[in-house]
Amino acid sequence: MHLEAMDGLLLIVLIAAAATVPVAVAHELARAVVALCLTRGRVCVLLGQGRPLFSVKVGRLLIAPTARWWWGSETLHDPSASERRTTAIHLAGPLAADLCFLAAAAFAIAWPDSPSVGQLQVALFVFALVALVRASAELLDSRTRRRLALAAR
């Protein structure tokens, strides 16, 4: 009895779920690096929502994954940072996700055509799309928040 390789929609959904973790890490670590460069205080990266399961401290950086890791990560930094610095910190995440998208898509396109690497190409494309969706959602969310803040003034 020969088992077929998993393909189709289920494969794409599983890859998309698995891709959320590295995309979130790249997204938030890019913000953390910029926050470390532009602020003096501690920087905390929460991977997901809710209470942290554990934390890892590296200098001024604290990384804490949570049980609900699939979305909603955030980077906390010195609240007294100027508006320009805060904007630069917030834009670093979508920029990193866009770079992940470009790199993964280019890698998938440039990969040699072979039946044995077809699923890897699909994985790279799905990873690229997850990165693009995350960056786009983040930019739309920040734009909506800015409009609401301006309307409240």
DSSP file (Angstrom, degrees, kcal/mol; ACC not computed):
  #  RESIDUE AA STRUCTURE BP1 BP2  ACC     N-H-->O    O-->H-N    N-H-->O    O-->H-N    TCO  KAPPA ALPHA  PHI   PSI    X-CA   Y-CA   Z-CA
    1    1 A M              0   0    0      0, 0.0     2,-0.5     0, 0.0     0, 0.0   0.000 360.0 360.0 360.0 126.7    0.0    0.0    0.0
    2    2 A H        -     0   0    0      0, 0.0     2,-0.5     0, 0.0     0, 0.0  -0.877 360.0-144.7-105.8 126.1    1.5    3.3   -1.1
    3    3 A L        -     0   0    0     -2,-0.5     2,-0.1     1,-0.0     3,-0.1  -0.782  17.6-132.8 -92.2 126.8    0.6    6.5    0.8
    4    4 A E        -     0   0    0     -2,-0.5     2,-0.1     1,-0.1     3,-0.1  -0.411  27.7-101.3 -72.7 151.2    0.3    9.6   -1.3
    5    5 A A        -     0   0    0      1,-0.1     2,-0.2    -2,-0.1    -1,-0.1  -0.453  44.8 -99.5 -69.9 146.9    2.0   12.8   -0.2
    6    6 A M        +     0   0    0     -2,-0.1     2,-0.3    -3,-0.1    -1,-0.1  -0.497  59.3 153.5 -68.8 131.0   -0.3   15.3    1.4
    7    7 A D        +     0   0    0     -2,-0.2     3,-0.4    -3,-0.1     4,-0.3  -0.876  24.7  45.9-145.2 179.9   -1.3   18.0   -1.0
    8    8 A G  S  > S-     0   0    0     -2,-0.3     4,-1.8     1,-0.2     3,-0.1  -0.436 106.8 -21.2  85.6-156.2   -4.1   20.4   -1.6
    9    9 A L  H  > S+     0   0    0      1,-0.2     4,-2.6     2,-0.2     5,-0.2   0.858 131.3  56.6 -63.3 -40.6   -5.8   22.7    0.7
   10   10 A L  H  > S+     0   0    0     -3,-0.4     4,-2.5     1,-0.2    -1,-0.2   0.917 107.3  49.8 -59.9 -43.6   -5.0   20.8    3.9
   11   11 A L  H  > S+     0   0    0     -4,-0.3     4,-2.5     1,-0.2    -1,-0.2   0.927 111.7  48.2 -60.1 -45.5   -1.2   21.1    3.2
   12   12 A I  H  X S+     0   0    0     -4,-1.8     4,-2.6     1,-0.2    -2,-0.2   0.901 111.7  49.6 -64.3 -41.5   -1.5   24.9    2.5
   13   13 A V  H  X S+     0   0    0     -4,-2.6     4,-2.3     2,-0.2    -1,-0.2   0.917 112.5  47.5 -64.3 -43.0   -3.5   25.4    5.7
   14   14 A L  H  X S+     0   0    0     -4,-2.5     4,-2.3    -5,-0.2    -2,-0.2   0.903 113.2  47.8 -65.3 -41.1   -1.0   23.5    7.8
   15   15 A I  H  X S+     0   0    0     -4,-2.5     4,-2.4     2,-0.2    -2,-0.2   0.910 110.7  51.9 -65.6 -41.3    2.0   25.3    6.2
   16   16 A A  H  X S+     0   0    0     -4,-2.6     4,-0.9     2,-0.2    -2,-0.2   0.905 110.5  48.6 -61.9 -41.2    0.2   28.7    6.8
   17   17 A A  H >< S+     0   0    0     -4,-2.3     3,-0.5     1,-0.2     4,-0.5   0.920 114.4  45.4 -64.4 -42.7   -0.3   27.8   10.5
   18   18 A A  H >< S+     0   0    0     -4,-2.3     3,-0.7     1,-0.2    -2,-0.2   0.827 108.2  58.2 -69.4 -30.8    3.3   26.7   10.8
   19   19 A A  H 3X S+     0   0    0     -4,-2.4     4,-1.9     1,-0.2     5,-0.2   0.703  88.4  74.9 -73.4 -19.5    4.5   29.8    9.0
   20   20 A T  H <X S+     0   0    0     -4,-0.9     4,-2.3    -3,-0.5    -1,-0.2   0.852  91.7  55.5 -63.8 -32.7    2.9   32.2   11.5
   21   21 A V  H <> S+     0   0    0     -3,-0.7     4,-2.5    -4,-0.5    -1,-0.2   0.975 111.0  39.1 -67.6 -55.3    5.6   31.5   14.1
   22   22 A P  H  > S+     0   0    0      0, 0.0     4,-2.6     0, 0.0     5,-0.2   0.867 117.1  51.8 -65.4 -32.2    8.7   32.4   12.1
   23   23 A V  H  X S+     0   0    0     -4,-1.9     4,-2.7     2,-0.2    -2,-0.2   0.931 111.4  47.0 -66.6 -43.7    6.9   35.4   10.5
   24   24 A A  H  X S+     0   0    0     -4,-2.3     4,-2.8    -5,-0.2     5,-0.3   0.902 112.7  49.9 -63.3 -40.8    5.9   36.7   13.9
   25   25 A V  H  X S+     0   0    0     -4,-2.5     4,-2.8     2,-0.2     5,-0.3   0.941 113.5  44.7 -63.7 -47.3    9.4   36.2   15.2
   26   26 A A  H  X S+     0   0    0     -4,-2.6     4,-1.8     2,-0.2    -2,-0.2   0.920 114.8  50.3 -61.5 -43.3   11.0   38.1   12.3
   27   27 A H  H  X S+     0   0    0     -4,-2.7     4,-1.4    -5,-0.2    -2,-0.2   0.939 117.4  37.4 -59.5 -51.8    8.3   40.8   12.5
   28   28 A E  H  X S+     0   0    0     -4,-2.8     4,-2.5     1,-0.2    -2,-0.2   0.850 113.4  54.9 -76.3 -34.3    8.8   41.4   16.2
   29   29 A L  H  X S+     0   0    0     -4,-2.8     4,-2.5    -5,-0.3    -1,-0.2   0.856 105.3  54.6 -67.7 -32.5   12.5   41.0   16.4
   30   30 A A  H  X S+     0   0    0     -4,-1.8     4,-2.0    -5,-0.3    -1,-0.2   0.929 110.6  46.0 -63.2 -43.5   12.9   43.6   13.7
   31   31 A R  H  X S+     0   0    0     -4,-1.4     4,-2.9     1,-0.2    -2,-0.2   0.911 111.6  52.4 -62.0 -41.8   10.9   46.0   15.9
   32   32 A A  H  X S+     0   0    0     -4,-2.5     4,-2.7     2,-0.2    -2,-0.2   0.902 107.5  50.9 -63.5 -41.3   13.0   45.0   18.9
   33   33 A V  H  X S+     0   0    0     -4,-2.5     4,-1.8     2,-0.2    -1,-0.2   0.930 113.5  44.8 -62.3 -45.4   16.3   45.7   17.1
   34   34 A V  H  X S+     0   0    0     -4,-2.0     4,-2.1     1,-0.2    -2,-0.2   0.907 113.4  50.9 -66.0 -40.6   15.1   49.1   16.1
   35   35 A A  H  X S+     0   0    0     -4,-2.9     4,-1.9     1,-0.2    -2,-0.2   0.894 109.0  51.3 -64.2 -39.3   13.7   49.8   19.6
   36   36 A L  H  < S+     0   0    0     -4,-2.7    -1,-0.2     1,-0.2    -2,-0.2   0.870 113.2  45.9 -64.4 -35.4   17.0   48.8   21.1
   37   37 A C  H  < S+     0   0    0     -4,-1.8    -2,-0.2    -5,-0.2    -1,-0.2   0.835 120.5  37.4 -74.5 -32.9   18.8   51.2   18.8
   38   38 A L  H  < S+     0   0    0     -4,-2.1     2,-0.3    -5,-0.1    -2,-0.2   0.571 114.5  49.3-100.8 -10.2   16.4   54.1   19.4
   39   39 A T     <  -     0   0    0     -4,-1.9     4,-0.1    -5,-0.2    42,-0.0  -0.821  61.2-145.2-126.5 167.4   15.6   53.8   23.0
   40   40 A R  S    S+     0   0    0     -2,-0.3     3,-0.1     2,-0.1    -1,-0.1   0.678  73.4  75.3-102.7 -22.7   17.5   53.4   26.3
   41   41 A G  S    S-     0   0    0      1,-0.2    -2,-0.1    -6,-0.1    37,-0.1  -0.003  93.2 -64.1 -82.8-172.2   15.1   51.3   28.3
   42   42 A R        -     0   0    0     35,-0.1     2,-0.4    19,-0.1    19,-0.2  -0.358  41.9-147.0 -70.6 152.9   14.2   47.6   28.2
   43   43 A V  E     -a   61   0A   0     17,-2.6    19,-2.6    34,-0.1     2,-0.5  -0.994  11.0-164.1-124.4 128.8   12.5   46.1   25.2
   44   44 A C  E     -aB  62  76A   0     32,-2.6    32,-3.5    -2,-0.4     2,-0.6  -0.956   4.8-160.7-118.7 126.2   10.0   43.3   25.6
   45   45 A V  E     -aB  63  75A   0     17,-3.4    19,-3.0    -2,-0.5     2,-0.6  -0.926   5.4-166.4-106.2 115.8    8.8   41.0   22.8
   46   46 A L  E     -aB  64  74A   0     28,-3.1    28,-2.3    -2,-0.6     2,-1.2  -0.910   8.4-154.5-101.2 116.0    5.6   39.2   23.5
   47   47 A L  E     -a   65   0A   0     17,-1.9    19,-2.2    -2,-0.6     2,-0.2  -0.747  67.9 -15.3 -93.0  93.2    5.1   36.4   21.0
   48   48 A G  S    S-     0   0    0     -2,-1.2     2,-0.3    17,-0.2    21,-0.3  -0.689  93.8 -61.3 110.6-166.7    1.3   36.0   21.0
   49   49 A Q  E    S+D   68   0B   0     19,-1.9    19,-0.9    -2,-0.2     2,-0.2  -0.890  86.4  29.1-121.2 151.3   -1.4   37.2   23.5
   50   50 A G  E    S-     0   0B   0     -2,-0.3     0, 0.0    16,-0.1     0, 0.0  -0.584 100.7 -14.1 103.7-165.7   -1.9   36.4   27.1
   51   51 A R  E    S-     0   0B   0     -2,-0.2    16,-0.7     1,-0.1    17,-0.2  -0.509  74.3-107.5 -76.1 139.5    0.5   35.5   29.9
   52   52 A P  E     -D   66   0B   0      0, 0.0    14,-0.3     0, 0.0     3,-0.1  -0.382  14.9-150.8 -65.5 142.6    4.0   34.5   28.9
   53   53 A L  S    S-     0   0    0     12,-3.1     2,-0.3     1,-0.4    13,-0.1   0.861  77.5 -26.8 -77.8 -39.7    4.9   30.8   29.3
   54   54 A F        -     0   0    0     11,-0.8    -1,-0.4     2,-0.0     2,-0.3  -0.939  65.4-133.9-160.9 173.0    8.5   31.6   29.9
   55   55 A S        -     0   0    0     -2,-0.3     2,-0.4     9,-0.2     9,-0.2  -0.982   2.2-153.6-140.6 153.0   11.0   34.4   29.1
   56   56 A V  E     -C   63   0A   0      7,-2.7     7,-2.9    -2,-0.3     2,-0.5  -0.995  14.2-155.7-125.3 127.4   14.5   34.7   27.8
   57   57 A K  E     +C   62   0A   0     -2,-0.4     2,-0.4     5,-0.2     5,-0.2  -0.911  15.5 174.6-110.4 127.8   16.5   37.8   28.7
   58   58 A V  E >   -C   61   0A   0      3,-3.2     3,-2.3    -2,-0.5     2,-0.3  -0.896  66.2 -60.7-129.5  99.9   19.4   39.0   26.5
   59   59 A G  T 3  S-     0   0    0     -2,-0.4   -17,-0.0     1,-0.3    -1,-0.0  -0.465 121.9 -12.9  62.3-123.3   20.8   42.3   27.7
   60   60 A R  T 3  S+     0   0    0     -2,-0.3   -17,-2.6    -3,-0.1     2,-0.4   0.492 120.8  94.6 -86.1  -4.0   18.0   44.8   27.5
   61   61 A L  E <   -aC  43  58A   0     -3,-2.3    -3,-3.2   -19,-0.2     2,-0.5  -0.761  52.1-172.4 -96.3 132.1   15.9   42.5   25.4
   62   62 A L  E     -aC  44  57A   0    -19,-2.6   -17,-3.4    -2,-0.4     2,-0.5  -0.991   3.6-166.9-122.3 122.6   13.3   40.2   27.0
   63   63 A I  E     +aC  45  56A   0     -7,-2.9    -7,-2.7    -2,-0.5   -17,-0.2  -0.947   9.7 175.6-113.3 126.8   11.5   37.6   24.7
   64   64 A A  E     -a   46   0A   0    -19,-3.0   -17,-1.9    -2,-0.5    -9,-0.2  -0.907  14.1-157.2-137.2 106.0    8.4   35.9   26.1
   65   65 A P  E     -a   47   0A   0      0, 0.0   -12,-3.1     0, 0.0   -11,-0.8  -0.509  14.1-155.1 -77.4 152.1    6.3   33.4   24.1
   66   66 A T  E     -D   52   0B   0    -19,-2.2     3,-0.3   -14,-0.3   -16,-0.1  -0.697  29.7-105.9-120.0 172.9    2.7   32.9   25.1
   67   67 A A  E    S+     0   0B   0    -16,-0.7     2,-1.1     1,-0.2     3,-0.2   0.829 115.6  57.6 -69.8 -31.9    0.2   30.0   24.7
   68   68 A R  E     +D   49   0B   0    -19,-0.9   -19,-1.9     1,-0.2     3,-0.5  -0.629  67.1 149.9 -99.6  75.1   -1.7   31.9   22.0
   69   69 A W        +     0   0    0     -2,-1.1    -1,-0.2    -3,-0.3     4,-0.2   0.603  41.9  89.4 -83.1 -15.0    1.2   32.4   19.6
   70   70 A W  S    S-     0   0    0     -3,-0.2     2,-0.3     2,-0.1    -1,-0.2   0.711 100.5 -10.6 -67.7 -23.4   -0.7   32.5   16.3
   71   71 A W  S    S+     0   0    0     -3,-0.5   -22,-0.2     1,-0.1    -1,-0.1  -0.976 102.2  60.3-161.9 166.6   -1.3   36.3   16.1
   72   72 A G        +     0   0    0     -2,-0.3    -2,-0.1     1,-0.2    -1,-0.1   0.728  56.9 162.3  83.2  23.1   -1.2   39.4   18.2
   73   73 A S        -     0   0    0     -4,-0.2     2,-0.3   -26,-0.1   -26,-0.2  -0.341  14.6-173.1 -68.8 157.7    2.5   39.6   19.0
   74   74 A E  E     -B   46   0A   0    -28,-2.3   -28,-3.1   -26,-0.2     2,-0.5  -0.996  24.5-137.8-152.6 156.1    3.8   42.9   20.2
   75   75 A T  E     -B   45   0A   0     -2,-0.3     2,-0.4   -30,-0.2   -30,-0.2  -0.973  20.5-157.1-116.3 122.3    7.0   44.7   21.1
   76   76 A L  E     +B   44   0A   0    -32,-3.5   -32,-2.6    -2,-0.5     2,-0.2  -0.835  21.9 160.8-101.8 135.2    7.0   46.9   24.2
   77   77 A H        -     0   0    0     -2,-0.4   -34,-0.1   -34,-0.2   -35,-0.1  -0.803  50.8 -45.8-141.3-178.6    9.5   49.7   24.5
   78   78 A D    >   -     0   0    0     -2,-0.2     3,-1.5   -36,-0.2   -35,-0.0  -0.322  45.8-151.2 -55.3 117.9   10.1   53.0   26.4
   79   79 A P  T 3  S+     0   0    0      0, 0.0    -1,-0.2     0, 0.0     7,-0.1   0.659  90.1  67.7 -70.6 -13.5    6.8   54.9   26.2
   80   80 A S  T 3  S+     0   0    0      2,-0.0    -2,-0.1     3,-0.0     3,-0.1   0.397  72.4 122.0 -86.9   5.9    8.6   58.2   26.4
   81   81 A A  S <  S-     0   0    0     -3,-1.5   -42,-0.1     1,-0.1    -4,-0.0  -0.358  72.5 -98.8 -65.0 148.2   10.2   57.7   23.0
   82   82 A S     >  -     0   0    0      1,-0.1     4,-2.6     4,-0.0     5,-0.2  -0.135  30.1-108.1 -65.0 164.7    9.4   60.5   20.5
   83   83 A E  H  > S+     0   0    0      1,-0.2     4,-2.3     2,-0.2     5,-0.2   0.870 119.7  52.2 -63.6 -37.1    6.6   60.0   17.9
   84   84 A R  H  > S+     0   0    0      2,-0.2     4,-2.3     1,-0.2    -1,-0.2   0.919 111.2  46.1 -65.3 -43.7    9.2   59.7   15.1
   85   85 A R  H  > S+     0   0    0      2,-0.2     4,-2.4     1,-0.2    -2,-0.2   0.907 112.4  50.6 -66.1 -40.9   11.1   57.0   16.9
   86   86 A T  H  X S+     0   0    0     -4,-2.6     4,-2.5     2,-0.2    -2,-0.2   0.903 110.3  50.2 -63.2 -40.6    7.9   55.1   17.8
   87   87 A T  H  X S+     0   0    0     -4,-2.3     4,-2.4     2,-0.2    -2,-0.2   0.912 110.2  49.9 -63.0 -42.8    6.8   55.3   14.1
   88   88 A A  H  X S+     0   0    0     -4,-2.3     4,-1.1     2,-0.2    -2,-0.2   0.900 111.3  49.5 -62.4 -40.5   10.2   53.9   13.0
   89   89 A I  H  X S+     0   0    0     -4,-2.4     4,-0.7     1,-0.2     3,-0.4   0.929 112.8  46.6 -63.9 -45.5    9.9   51.1   15.6
   90   90 A H  H >< S+     0   0    0     -4,-2.5     3,-0.5     1,-0.2    -2,-0.2   0.855 111.3  51.2 -67.5 -35.3    6.4   50.2   14.4
   91   91 A L  H 3X S+     0   0    0     -4,-2.4     4,-1.9     1,-0.2    -1,-0.2   0.708  94.6  72.8 -75.8 -19.1    7.3   50.3   10.7
   92   92 A A  H 3X S+     0   0    0     -4,-1.1     4,-2.2    -3,-0.4    -1,-0.2   0.859  93.2  55.6 -63.6 -34.7   10.3   48.0   11.2
   93   93 A G  H <X S+     0   0    0     -4,-0.7     4,-2.3    -3,-0.5     5,-0.2   0.966 110.2  41.0 -64.1 -55.5    7.9   45.0   11.7
   94   94 A P  H  > S+     0   0    0      0, 0.0     4,-2.5     0, 0.0    -1,-0.2   0.863 114.1  55.1 -61.8 -34.0    6.0   45.3    8.4
   95   95 A L  H  X S+     0   0    0     -4,-1.9     4,-2.2     2,-0.2    -2,-0.2   0.922 109.1  47.0 -63.7 -42.8    9.3   46.1    6.6
   96   96 A A  H  X S+     0   0    0     -4,-2.2     4,-2.3     2,-0.2    -1,-0.2   0.898 112.1  50.2 -64.6 -40.6   10.8   42.9    7.9
   97   97 A A  H  X S+     0   0    0     -4,-2.3     4,-2.3     2,-0.2    -2,-0.2   0.885 109.9  50.9 -65.8 -38.1    7.7   40.9    7.0
   98   98 A D  H  X S+     0   0    0     -4,-2.5     4,-2.7     2,-0.2    -2,-0.2   0.900 109.6  50.1 -64.7 -40.1    7.8   42.4    3.5
   99   99 A L  H  X S+     0   0    0     -4,-2.2     4,-2.6     2,-0.2    -2,-0.2   0.887 109.4  51.2 -65.1 -38.4   11.5   41.4    3.2
  100  100 A C  H  X S+     0   0    0     -4,-2.3     4,-2.7     2,-0.2     5,-0.3   0.913 110.4  50.6 -61.1 -42.4   10.6   37.8    4.3
  101  101 A F  H  X S+     0   0    0     -4,-2.3     4,-2.6     2,-0.2     5,-0.3   0.951 112.5  45.0 -59.5 -50.7    7.9   37.8    1.6
  102  102 A L  H  X S+     0   0    0     -4,-2.7     4,-2.5     1,-0.2     5,-0.2   0.917 115.6  46.6 -62.4 -44.2   10.3   39.0   -1.1
  103  103 A A  H  X S+     0   0    0     -4,-2.6     4,-2.4     2,-0.2    -1,-0.2   0.932 115.5  44.6 -65.3 -46.2   13.1   36.5   -0.1
  104  104 A A  H  X S+     0   0    0     -4,-2.7     4,-2.4    -5,-0.2    -2,-0.2   0.905 115.4  47.5 -66.9 -41.2   10.8   33.5    0.2
  105  105 A A  H  X S+     0   0    0     -4,-2.6     4,-2.3    -5,-0.3    -2,-0.2   0.924 113.8  47.2 -66.1 -43.5    8.9   34.3   -3.1
  106  106 A A  H  X S+     0   0    0     -4,-2.5     4,-2.5    -5,-0.3    -2,-0.2   0.904 112.8  49.6 -63.7 -40.7   12.2   34.8   -4.9
  107  107 A F  H  X S+     0   0    0     -4,-2.4     4,-0.9    -5,-0.2    -2,-0.2   0.906 111.7  48.2 -64.3 -42.0   13.7   31.6   -3.5
  108  108 A A  H  < S+     0   0    0     -4,-2.4     3,-0.2     1,-0.2    -2,-0.2   0.885 113.9  46.6 -66.4 -39.3   10.5   29.6   -4.5
  109  109 A I  H  < S+     0   0    0     -4,-2.3    -2,-0.2     1,-0.2    -1,-0.2   0.900 114.4  46.8 -69.5 -40.5   10.6   31.0   -8.0
  110  110 A A  H  < S+     0   0    0     -4,-2.5    -1,-0.2    -5,-0.2    -2,-0.2   0.589  85.9 113.4 -78.9 -10.5   14.3   30.4   -8.5
  111  111 A W  S  < S-     0   0    0     -4,-0.9     3,-0.0    -3,-0.2    -3,-0.0  -0.352  79.8-101.9 -64.4 139.0   14.2   26.9   -7.1
  112  112 A P        -     0   0    0      0, 0.0     2,-0.6     0, 0.0    -1,-0.1  -0.343  39.1-107.6 -63.1 142.9   14.9   24.2   -9.7
  113  113 A D        +     0   0    0     -3,-0.1     3,-0.1     3,-0.0     5,-0.0  -0.603  61.3 138.8 -77.4 116.4   11.8   22.5  -11.1
  114  114 A S    >   -     0   0    0     -2,-0.6     3,-1.1     1,-0.1     4,-0.4  -0.978  58.3-124.9-156.2 142.8   11.7   19.0   -9.7
  115  115 A P  G >  S+     0   0    0      0, 0.0     3,-0.8     0, 0.0     4,-0.4   0.811 108.6  60.1 -61.5 -28.5    8.9   16.8   -8.4
  116  116 A S  G 3  S+     0   0    0      1,-0.2     4,-0.2     2,-0.1     3,-0.2   0.728 109.0  41.4 -74.4 -20.0   10.7   16.2   -5.1
  117  117 A V  G <> S+     0   0    0     -3,-1.1     4,-2.1     1,-0.1    -1,-0.2   0.303  82.9 102.1-108.7   9.7   10.8   19.9   -4.2
  118  118 A G  H <> S+     0   0    0     -3,-0.8     4,-2.0    -4,-0.4    -1,-0.1   0.903  83.8  47.7 -59.5 -43.3    7.3   20.8   -5.2
  119  119 A Q  H  > S+     0   0    0     -4,-0.4     4,-2.4     1,-0.2    -1,-0.2   0.843 109.2  54.5 -68.5 -32.1    6.0   20.8   -1.7
  120  120 A L  H  > S+     0   0    0      2,-0.2     4,-2.4     1,-0.2    -1,-0.2   0.894 107.5  50.2 -66.8 -38.6    9.0   22.9   -0.5
  121  121 A Q  H  X S+     0   0    0     -4,-2.1     4,-2.5     2,-0.2    -2,-0.2   0.918 110.4  49.5 -63.6 -42.7    8.1   25.5   -3.2
  122  122 A V  H  X S+     0   0    0     -4,-2.0     4,-2.7     1,-0.2     5,-0.2   0.918 110.2  51.7 -60.4 -43.1    4.5   25.5   -2.0
  123  123 A A  H  X S+     0   0    0     -4,-2.4     4,-2.6     1,-0.2    -2,-0.2   0.912 110.2  48.2 -61.3 -43.1    5.8   26.0    1.6
  124  124 A L  H  X S+     0   0    0     -4,-2.4     4,-2.5     2,-0.2    -1,-0.2   0.913 112.5  48.3 -64.6 -42.5    7.9   28.9    0.5
  125  125 A F  H  X S+     0   0    0     -4,-2.5     4,-2.4     2,-0.2    -2,-0.2   0.921 113.0  47.2 -64.0 -43.3    5.1   30.5   -1.4
  126  126 A V  H  X S+     0   0    0     -4,-2.7     4,-2.6     2,-0.2    -2,-0.2   0.916 111.8  50.9 -65.1 -42.3    2.7   30.1    1.6
  127  127 A F  H  X S+     0   0    0     -4,-2.6     4,-2.3    -5,-0.2    -1,-0.2   0.923 110.3  50.6 -57.7 -44.2    5.3   31.4    4.0
  128  128 A A  H  X S+     0   0    0     -4,-2.5     4,-2.2     1,-0.2    -2,-0.2   0.908 111.1  47.8 -61.0 -42.5    5.7   34.4    1.7
  129  129 A L  H  X S+     0   0    0     -4,-2.4     4,-2.7     2,-0.2    -1,-0.2   0.887 109.8  52.0 -68.0 -38.5    2.0   35.0    1.6
  130  130 A V  H  X S+     0   0    0     -4,-2.6     4,-2.5     2,-0.2    -1,-0.2   0.921 110.7  49.1 -61.8 -42.6    1.6   34.8    5.4
  131  131 A A  H  X S+     0   0    0     -4,-2.3     4,-2.3    -5,-0.2    -2,-0.2   0.914 112.5  47.5 -62.6 -42.6    4.4   37.3    5.7
  132  132 A L  H  X S+     0   0    0     -4,-2.2     4,-2.6     2,-0.2    -2,-0.2   0.907 112.1  49.1 -66.0 -42.1    2.7   39.7    3.2
  133  133 A V  H  X S+     0   0    0     -4,-2.7     4,-2.9     2,-0.2     5,-0.2   0.915 111.4  50.0 -63.2 -42.8   -0.7   39.3    4.9
  134  134 A R  H  X S+     0   0    0     -4,-2.5     4,-2.2    -5,-0.2    -2,-0.2   0.928 112.7  46.3 -63.0 -44.5    0.9   40.0    8.3
  135  135 A A  H  X S+     0   0    0     -4,-2.3     4,-2.2     2,-0.2    -2,-0.2   0.925 114.8  47.0 -63.5 -44.5    2.7   43.1    7.1
  136  136 A S  H  X S+     0   0    0     -4,-2.6     4,-2.6     1,-0.2     5,-0.2   0.917 112.3  49.2 -64.7 -43.7   -0.5   44.4    5.3
  137  137 A A  H  X S+     0   0    0     -4,-2.9     4,-2.5     1,-0.2    -1,-0.2   0.898 111.1  50.8 -62.6 -39.9   -2.7   43.8    8.3
  138  138 A E  H  X S+     0   0    0     -4,-2.2     4,-2.4    -5,-0.2    -1,-0.2   0.915 111.6  46.7 -64.3 -43.3   -0.3   45.6   10.6
  139  139 A L  H  X S+     0   0    0     -4,-2.2     4,-2.1     2,-0.2    -2,-0.2   0.901 113.5  48.2 -67.3 -40.6   -0.1   48.6    8.3
  140  140 A L  H  X S+     0   0    0     -4,-2.6     4,-2.3     2,-0.2    -2,-0.2   0.903 112.3  49.9 -64.4 -40.9   -3.9   48.8    7.9
  141  141 A D  H  X S+     0   0    0     -4,-2.5     4,-2.4    -5,-0.2    -2,-0.2   0.912 112.0  46.8 -63.7 -43.5   -4.3   48.5   11.7
  142  142 A S  H  X S+     0   0    0     -4,-2.4     4,-2.2     1,-0.2    -1,-0.2   0.871 111.6  51.4 -69.0 -35.0   -1.8   51.2   12.4
  143  143 A R  H  X S+     0   0    0     -4,-2.1     4,-2.1     2,-0.2    -1,-0.2   0.910 110.9  48.2 -66.8 -40.7   -3.4   53.5    9.8
  144  144 A T  H  X S+     0   0    0     -4,-2.3     4,-2.3     2,-0.2    -2,-0.2   0.916 111.3  50.4 -64.4 -43.6   -6.9   52.9   11.3
  145  145 A R  H  X S+     0   0    0     -4,-2.4     4,-2.4     1,-0.2    -1,-0.2   0.905 109.5  51.2 -61.2 -40.9   -5.5   53.7   14.8
  146  146 A R  H  X S+     0   0    0     -4,-2.2     4,-2.5     2,-0.2    -1,-0.2   0.914 109.6  49.7 -64.1 -42.7   -3.9   56.9   13.6
  147  147 A R  H  X S+     0   0    0     -4,-2.1     4,-2.2     1,-0.2    -1,-0.2   0.912 111.8  48.3 -62.4 -41.5   -7.2   58.1   12.0
  148  148 A L  H  X S+     0   0    0     -4,-2.3     4,-1.6     2,-0.2    -1,-0.2   0.891 111.4  50.4 -65.6 -38.9   -9.1   57.3   15.2
  149  149 A A  H  X S+     0   0    0     -4,-2.4     4,-0.8     2,-0.2    -2,-0.2   0.898 112.0  47.1 -66.3 -39.9   -6.4   59.2   17.3
  150  150 A L  H  < S+     0   0    0     -4,-2.5     3,-0.5     1,-0.2    -2,-0.2   0.872 111.3  51.4 -68.2 -36.6   -6.6   62.2   15.0
  151  151 A A  H  < S+     0   0    0     -4,-2.2    -1,-0.2     1,-0.2    -2,-0.2   0.811 105.7  56.4 -69.5 -29.3  -10.4   62.2   15.1
  152  152 A A  H  <        0   0    0     -4,-1.6    -1,-0.2     1,-0.2    -2,-0.2   0.709 360.0 360.0 -75.6 -20.1  -10.4   62.1   18.9
  153  153 A R     <        0   0    0     -4,-0.8    -1,-0.2    -3,-0.5    -2,-0.2   0.485 360.0 360.0 -73.8 360.0   -8.3   65.3   19.1
